[in-house]
Amino acid sequence: MQKKWRLSPTAANAQPAFALYRADESQGFYRAFGIQVVTLDGSAPARPIAAVTIFNIPSLVTSFGFPLQLPG
């Protein structure tokens, strides 16, 4: 595998978010890593990123409707 990470877009608390998957090269697939939430600055016209929070809880991805594994 060449790519170490895969991200699947979603939303959390009205903010953009991603289900994160990390490559498991020995098994040939991507394993759930957690959820990444991107907090935008709502006061600025361009809405820059104010914070990025990663919840390193692999099982949390299923709460967002994603599987625990993706094919390599």
N, C-alpha and C positions, 0 to 999 in steps of 0.2 A: 504494500500500500504506500502511496506517495503522500496522500493528505492525512494529517494527524487528527484533524477535527472536522466535524460536520455540524452545521447549525440549521435548525428548522424554525422558521419564524412563527411567532404566536403573540399573545398579549397577556399582560398581567397588571391588574390594578389600573387599567386604562393607559398603560405604558407599553411601548414595544418590548418584546421579550423574545428569547430564543431557547429552544431545547438544545442542549449541548451534548454532543457525542464525541467520544475519544476513540481513536483507532486502537483495536486490540490486534496487533500485527500477528501474534502467535496463533490466534483463532481465525483471522481473516474477516472480521466484521467490526462494526463500531458499537461500543458499549455506552449506554446512557451515563452521563456525568452529572447533569443537573440542569437548572434553569438559570438563565442570565436575563436580568431585567435592566433595561436602559431607561433611566429617569431623565426626562427632558426638562429644560428650564422653560416653564410656561410663560414667563414674563417677557421673553425676548422674541422679536418677530421671526428670527431664523430658528428659534428653539434649539439652541445648542445642547449638547449632552451635559447634564449636571452631575450624574453619577452612574456607575455601572456596578450592579450587585450580582454576585453569583451565589446561588444556593446549591452547594455541592451535596445534593441529596438525589442520587440516581432514581429512586422510586418516584420522585416528584414528577418526572416527565409523563408518567402514566395519567396523572391528574389533569394534564393538559391534552390528553388524547393521543399521546405518542407512544410507540413501543419501547421496550427496554434495549432492543438491539436493532441495528440497521445492517443490511448486507454490505460487504466490502466491495 
